[in-house]
Amino acid sequence: MNALSHPTNRAMFFGGFSCFALLYCVQPLMPLLSREFSLTPAQSSLSLSLATAAMAISLLVSSAISDRFGRKPLMVAALAISAVMTLLCALAGGYGQLLAARLLLGVALGGMPAVAMAYLVEEIEAEGLGLSMGVYISGSAFGGMVGRLLTSVLSDFFSWRVALAAMGVAGVLAAFEFWRSLPESRRFRAAPGGWRALPAHARGHLADDGLPWLFGLGFLLMGCMVSAYNYISYRLLAAPFGLRQSVVGVISLLYLLGIFSSVWAGKLADRYGRKGVLWILLSMMLGGIVLTLSAWLPLVVAGLALFTFAFYASHSMTSSWVGRRARGAALASALYLFFYYLGSSVIGWGAGVLWGRAGWAGVVILLGSCLAGAVAIAMHLRRLTPIAPVLSQIKAEPG
């Protein structure tokens, strides 16, 4: 049966689409913002890193709210508000106003990713969890691709304001489909303790033998992914390539690879476990980013394709591992995504500084070092003691 014929999977595809499309649609616009507002690349990257930092912090609060009051209402509100904020970005009178709207967008979107992961772990049987998580992440990949491609083309032929307005409209439509398709929770039970229990629950997750390492992987994974796509546009627009903005936007079609690799990795994880596969995927990411050092455009694109394919497979595998090891706790998913989006902000900003000092080679050195650390973490996780299954829908599996 087609994965999207299941209403939960269909809703999660649209939710992932909207979340990533609205969050990252400014990425290919950074060179244009640099020119219009006289910004350095690092300053222009604040339009993305500020939103991801706000989202990282908001995730923790949103997870506590959803544990207390439910999953679906918070996710619907997150998607609707973020779409409105994107429309307001198109009307911004200056860079400060645009940053303010992006900050609020990040706060709103904090109500989607961790809550979606917790919803899936609660509502989907263990044998289908990897597939459903993969469908959600494939929607994220599709959203990232459409957001970047659409804004690149529209900004080249019209303006960046028209591009952001179009993304806002797409976000409104995706929020409606998400609300229409997602079933109400059947297995949700309000968590006792409220806000006072949040620190204790967080300490419990951080004391686990495996979860902190998985959180660290999230930090490195997203930091590398965002940094690569932040500054590859600057490289391809400049010599020796000298491509047009719309042509650079076509590079976003590589996100289609994530649609397939995330679902494939979910099935692979359900069948074989994560320990023996994750380090291989991370090594593929490292090899891909090294290939982009070439001055031959086809090899640069091939390297970025390998990097992108392996990123989405690694993220799908790591995020579902967090959900299973934490037994579906929304806070654990929120902590993973907190570090995930924090990596986007911190490594993304650091890569901008290195771009200004050493160009693309400096960016690749930073990302290569991060990915070497990620491979080391994955190798360490191969020795992780499996958890005992405590819920009926969680079957025994390594990790």
N, C-alpha and C positions, 0 to 999 in steps of 0.2 A: 504493500500500500504506500502511495506517495506520502512522504513525511509531512507535507504541508496540508494534507487532507484532515489531519487531526487538529481540532480547533485550538488546543493548547500550543502545539507546535507552530501553527499559523500565526497565532497572536504573538508568540515569542519571536518569530521571525520579524514581524513588523516592529515589535518593541526594540529588538537589537538594531534593526535598520535605522529607526528614528534616532536612537541614542547616539550611535556612532556618526550618522550623517550630520546631525546638528552640532555635535561636539567638535568634529574635525573638518567641517566645511570651510573653515577659515584658513586651513593649512596651505592650500595652493594660492591663496590670496596674499600671503605674507609679502612677497616682492612688491605687489601693488600697494599694499598699505605702507611699506617702507618708502615708496616714491611719493605717495600722496601726502603722508604726514611727516616726511623727512625723518625716518626712523632707521636705526641700525637693525640688522637681522635679529639680534638678541632682543631688542625692544619690540620689534614686530611680533616675535614669538610669544610675547605676553598675552596676545589675543587668544592663544591656545593654552599656554601654561597656567594662566590665571584661572581659566575655567576648569582645567583638570585639577588644580590644587583645591579650588572650592568644592569640587565634586568629591574629592578624596575625603575632605573633612565632613561634608554633608552625608556621606555614605554611613558613617558611624552612627550619626543621629537618626538617620532614616531607618537603619536596621532595628534600632531600639523601638521606634514608633511602630514599625510593621510587626515586630514580635508582640506588641501589646494590642494593636488595633486591627491588624490584618494586612494582607498583601496587595490585593487588586486595587483598592481605592488609591493607595499611595502611588502605585505605578502609573495609573491613568493620569493622576494629577501631575506627576513628574513630566510625562510626555507632553501634556497639553501646555503647561507653563513654559517648558523649554521651546516649544514651537512659537509661542507668543514672543518670547525674548529674542528669538532669531529674527522675527519680523521687525522688532524694535531696533535691532542692530542695523538693519537696512536704512533706518531713518536717523541714525546717529549723526549729530552735528559736528562731532570731533572725535578724536581717538579716545579721549577720556570717557565720553559717553558710551562709545562702543565697548570699552573695557568694562564699564559698569554693567552693561547689559549682558556681557559674556560672563561676568562674575555671578550674576543672578541665575543665568542659564546653568552654570555649574552647580550652584546650590540646588536648583530644582531637579537636575538630572541625578543627583545623589539618591533620589528615591526609586531608581530603576534597577541598576545592575545587580547589587547584592540581594535585593528583594526578589528579583527574578530568579536568581540561583536558588534561593531558599524555597521559593514556590515550587520549582521543578523537583527539588529533592523531596519535598513533602508530597507532591501530587503524582509523580511519575514512578512507576515500579522500577526496581533496581535494574532489570534487564533492558529497560529502555531509556535509562537516565542518560547514558553517554550519547545516544542519538539525539535526544531532546536538547541536551546542552549544546551539542554540535549544531543543531538547527538554529538555536538562539545566536550562537557565535557566527554562524554563516550569515545570518541576517545582519549582524554587526559588520561583517566583511563587505556584504553587498551595500550597506549604508555608507560605509567608508568609501567605497568605490564610487557610488553614485554622487555622494556629496562632493567629493574632490573633482570628479569629471564634470559634473553639471556646473559647479562654480567656476571651474577653469574656462569652459567654453563660453558661458554667459558673460563672464567678466572680460573675455577677449573681444567679444562682439558687441557687448553693451557696457556694463559697468559692474563693479563689485557689489554695488547696492542692489541692482537687479538680481544678481546671483543669490545674495542672501535672502531677498524677498521670496524668490522661488523655493529656496530650501525651507523657509518658514511655512509656506503653503503645503509643501510635501509633508512636513512634520505634523500639521493639523490633520491631514488625511490619514497618516499612519496612526496617530493617537486614536482616531475614531475607529479604525479597523481593530486595533488592539482592544479597545473597550468592548466592541461588538463580539469579538471572537473568544476572548479569554473566559473560561468557565470560572464560576465562583469557587473559592477554596472549599474542599471537602474535609481535609485532614488538619487544617490549621487549628491550633489551640493557643490561646493567649498565654504568653510566658509570664510567670509570676515574678514579682520583685520590682518591676518597673525600672526607673532610672537608677535607683540605688543598687540594683544588681548588676548594672552594666560593667563597672570596673572589675568586679569579681569574675564575671564571665570572660572578660577580656584577658585577665590574668590566667585563667584556666586554659584558654586557647594558646597563649604565648608560652605556657609551661609544657605544652605537648612536645613530644620528641620530633614530630615531623612538620607541624603547621608553620612554625617560624621560618623554616627553610623554604616552604612553599610560598610564604609571603615574600621572602627575599627574591624568589624566582619571578614573582609577579612584578616586583620593582624593576628588575633588570630587563624582563621581557618587553614591557610597555615602554620603558625609557629608550630602549634600542629602536623599537619600531617607530615611535613618534619622531625621534631624532633623525632617522634615516629619511623619512618622508618630509620632514621639515626642511631639510637643507639640500636634498637632491634637486629640488626645483631651482634653487639658486645656482647649482652647478650646471644643470642642463640649459638654463637660460643664458649662461655666460659662455665664453670661448673655452674649449674648441668646438662645443656643440652648437650654441647659438639658436636654440629651438624657440618657437613661438609659445606663448602661454597656453593656448589651446592644445598644442601638440604635447607639451609637458603634462597636461591634464590627462592625456590618453594613458600615461603611465599608470594612472589609477585603475585601469582595467586589470592590472595584476591582482587587485583585491578579489577578483573572481576566483582566483586560486584558493583563497581562504574559504570560500563557500564550500568547496569540495574537500579541502584538507581538514577542516574542522569536523565535518560529519564523518569523514574517513577515520580521523584520529579517535573520535568518540566510539565508533564501532570497534576499532583496534583495541582501545582501552577496555571496553566491555568484554572483549574476547580473550586478550592476552595479559591484561594488567599494564600498569604504567611504568613500573620500575625498569624494565628491560628496554623500553622504547624511547623514553623522554630524552635521555642523554644523546641519542642519535639525532633526534630532531633539532636539539639545540646546537649540535655540531654542524648540522646543515645550515642553520642560521649563520653561524660563524663563517663557514665557507662562502656563503652567498654575499655577505657584506665585504669580504676580502676581494671578491671578483669585481666589485663596483669600482675598485681603484683603477681599472683599465681605462684607457683613453679611447677605446673602440666601443661605440654606442651599443651594438648588439650584445657584447659581453657585459656591459653595465646593466642592461635590461635583464639579461639572463641571471645575473647575480642577484638583482633585486627581486626577481621572480622566485628564485630558490629561497631567499631570505623571507619573503612574504608567505609562501606556502608553509614553510617550517614554523613561522611565528604562530599562525592560526592553529596549526596542529598542536603546537606546544601549549598554547593558552587554553585550548579546549581540554587537553589532557590534565593540565595543572589545576584549572578551576574546578573540574568535576572531582578531582582527587581531594581538594579542600572540602567540598560538600560532603563527600562520603566519609572522610576521616573525622569531620566535625559533626557527623550525624545530622546534617541538615540545618544546623544553627545559622540563622541569618547573620549574626554578629561575626562568625568566622568568615563567611563570604564577604562581609563588609570590610573586615580587616585585610583580607587578601586584596580586595579592590582598592582599599585605602593605599596600600603600598604600591599597587599596580599603577594607579593614577598619580601618586606622588613621584614615582619613577619617571612618568611622562613629563612632569614639571621640572624635576631636578636635573635629570640627565638631558632632557630637551634643552634647558637653558644652558647647561654646561657645554653641550655640543655647539650651541650658538657662539659661545665665547671662543671655542677652539676653531670654529669655522672662520671667525674674524682674524685669528692669528696664524692658522696653518692650513686653511682651506679644507677641502674634502679629506685629505690625508689625515688631518687632525681629528676629524669626526670619526673616521674609520678606526683610528688607533683607540679612541675612547670606547667605541661600541665593541670592537674586538676584545678589549680587556674585560668589558662587562660580560660578554658572552662566554669568554673563557671561564669566568667566575661562575656563570650559570651552569656550564657543563660540569664543573667541579661539584656544585651543589647536587646536581642530578645523580652523579656518581655516589655521593654520600647517601642520598635517599635510597639507593639500592640496598643498603644495610638496615633500612628502617623496619622496626618490628610491626607486623600487622596489628590492626585493632580488632577487637572482638565485636562481631555484629550484635547490636542490642535492639534493633528495630526489625520488624518482620519484613519490611521492604528492602532491607540492606542485606545482601548475601555476602558470604566470605569472599574476600579478594585481597591480594597483597596491597598493603598501604592503607 
